[in-house]
Amino acid sequence: MASLDGARRFLLENARVLERRLFATVFDGEPARGVVDALRAYRNDDGGFGHGLEPDKRCPDSQPLDVEQALETIEAAGAWDDGLAAGACDFLASIAAPDGAVSLLTPAVLQYPRASHITEWTLEPGINPTCGLVGLLCAHGVEHPWLARATDWCWDALAKGDLGDAHAVKEALRFLEHAPDRARADELAPAVTQALFAAGWFRADAESPEYGVTPLHVAPTPDSRWHAAFGDDVIAAHLDRLERDQQPDSGWPITWEPPSRAAELEYRGVETVRVLRTLRAYGRL
């Protein structure tokens, strides 16, 4: 079984203030305002988030990928902030394509240190991250002109059936979990779920050392809508793997090459909190 006390020590020694405050809120009952205060340091005047919030690029400019991580963080802390969400929508509207779709990143990232996988492909609007962002915002009842336009784009994109890799399918499933038109979401859900198993970068085998999207990324809690798509034995095997992957320093590793040693430690902090939340949700902590 994973060591919570060891992970706490790892985070205190190595992680950013943001992940330390998130851990303190989620596991030690500290007020969530500390998470929001730490997150504001990454916020720009345009309402977006940057400054390496997602650590694989060191760009200060606001980025859709960083907005998604910001929204995931306040959700994890139980500290959803309508003001931050509205500002994020304003930023997304400012960089979206006319149809509402957004890219993971803007061209500004190419001027700064970044991981080698961050190239021109990240500048193309797509299901990843548009569907994930829309899903997060819909889950909290946000209303915004850009969000309405982007929601229509998501429906059209999923109906076409060309979903892309496992990252995009995961984003599509988040959208379907929270989209307001439940009948339409239920109609699309079987095909989108099935697409995950054939998608590139999907890591079904818990023993694989390779990078990839796992069932626990898609169903991080037992009450996730997508939990039933995976057998209990598959979920258990991936939970076993998470337990085994705790390192001698009590943090969790990453399986890709970050742009720097600082970025590696920052992302290990992000991953450590994510893994701990998943293990606790499944009664493994």
Residue pairs with C-beta under 8 A, 6 or more apart in sequence:
1 243
1 284
1 285
2 242
2 243
2 246
2 275
2 276
2 279
2 284
2 285
3 246
3 250
4 27
4 276
4 285
6 246
6 250
7 23
7 246
7 250
7 251
7 272
7 276
8 23
8 27
9 250
10 249
10 250
10 251
10 268
10 272
11 19
11 20
11 23
11 251
11 269
11 272
11 273
12 20
13 249
14 249
14 251
14 265
14 268
14 269
15 23
15 265
15 266
15 268
15 269
15 272
15 273
16 38
16 266
16 269
17 38
18 35
18 38
18 39
18 41
18 42
18 53
18 73
19 266
19 269
19 270
19 272
19 273
20 269
21 30
21 34
21 35
21 37
21 38
22 35
22 73
22 76
22 77
22 273
23 273
23 276
24 30
24 34
25 31
25 32
25 34
25 35
25 77
25 78
25 79
26 76
26 77
26 273
26 276
26 277
27 276
27 280
32 77
32 78
32 79
33 79
35 73
35 74
35 77
35 79
36 74
36 77
36 79
36 81
36 84
39 49
39 53
39 70
39 73
39 74
39 84
41 51
42 49
42 50
42 51
42 52
42 53
42 66
42 70
43 49
43 70
43 84
43 87
44 50
44 51
44 60
44 61
44 62
44 91
46 62
46 87
46 90
46 91
46 94
47 62
47 86
47 87
47 88
47 89
47 90
47 91
48 62
48 63
48 64
48 66
48 67
48 87
48 88
48 91
48 92
49 62
49 63
49 66
49 67
49 69
49 70
49 88
50 59
50 60
50 61
50 62
50 63
50 66
51 59
51 60
51 66
52 58
52 59
52 60
52 263
52 266
53 66
53 69
53 70
54 63
54 65
54 66
54 68
54 69
55 258
55 262
55 263
55 266
55 267
55 270
56 114
56 115
56 117
56 118
56 256
56 258
56 259
56 263
56 267
57 63
57 105
57 109
57 112
57 113
57 114
57 115
57 118
57 259
58 112
58 113
58 114
58 259
58 260
58 263
59 105
59 108
59 109
59 111
59 112
59 114
60 112
61 106
61 108
61 109
62 91
62 106
63 104
63 105
63 106
63 108
63 109
64 92
64 95
64 102
64 103
64 104
64 105
64 106
64 129
64 133
65 104
65 105
65 122
65 129
67 88
67 91
67 92
67 133
68 129
68 132
68 133
68 136
70 84
70 88
71 84
71 85
71 88
71 133
71 136
71 137
72 136
74 80
74 81
74 84
75 136
75 139
75 140
76 273
76 277
80 140
82 140
82 142
85 137
85 140
85 142
86 142
86 144
89 137
89 142
89 144
89 146
89 147
90 144
90 146
92 102
92 133
92 146
92 150
93 144
93 145
93 146
95 102
95 103
95 106
96 102
96 125
96 146
96 149
96 150
97 125
99 149
99 152
99 153
100 130
100 146
100 149
100 150
100 151
100 152
100 153
101 125
101 126
101 130
101 150
101 153
101 157
102 125
102 129
102 130
102 133
102 150
103 122
103 123
103 124
103 125
103 126
103 129
104 122
104 123
104 126
104 128
104 129
105 118
105 122
105 123
106 123
107 123
109 118
109 122
110 120
113 259
113 260
114 259
115 256
115 257
115 258
115 259
115 263
116 257
117 256
126 157
126 164
126 168
127 154
127 157
127 158
127 163
127 164
127 168
127 171
127 172
128 164
128 165
128 167
128 168
128 170
128 171
129 171
130 150
130 153
130 154
130 157
130 171
131 154
131 157
131 158
131 168
131 171
131 172
131 174
131 175
132 170
132 171
132 174
132 175
133 150
134 147
134 150
134 151
134 154
134 175
134 179
135 171
135 174
135 175
135 176
135 177
135 178
135 179
136 174
136 178
137 144
137 147
138 147
138 151
138 175
138 178
138 179
138 180
139 177
139 178
151 179
151 180
154 172
154 175
154 179
155 179
155 181
155 184
158 172
158 175
158 176
158 188
158 192
159 188
161 191
161 195
163 169
163 172
163 192
163 195
163 199
164 199
165 199
165 200
165 201
165 202
166 196
166 199
166 200
166 201
166 202
166 203
166 212
166 213
167 201
167 213
168 199
169 192
169 195
169 196
169 199
169 202
169 213
170 196
170 213
170 217
170 218
172 192
173 189
173 192
173 193
173 196
173 218
173 225
173 226
175 185
176 185
176 188
176 189
176 192
177 185
177 224
177 225
177 226
179 185
193 226
193 229
196 202
196 218
196 229
197 204
199 213
201 211
201 212
201 213
202 212
202 213
203 210
203 211
203 212
203 213
203 214
204 214
204 215
204 234
206 214
206 234
206 237
206 238
206 240
206 241
207 237
207 241
209 255
210 255
211 255
211 256
212 255
214 238
215 229
215 230
215 234
215 235
215 238
216 235
216 238
216 239
216 242
216 278
218 224
218 226
218 229
218 230
219 226
219 227
219 229
219 230
219 235
220 274
220 277
220 278
220 281
221 227
221 278
221 281
221 282
222 281
222 282
227 235
235 282
239 278
239 279
239 282
239 284
242 252
242 275
242 278
242 279
242 284
243 279
243 284
245 252
245 253
245 275
246 252
247 253
251 268
251 269
251 271
251 272
252 268
252 271
252 272
252 275
253 268
253 271
254 264
254 267
254 268
254 271
258 264
258 267
276 285
279 285
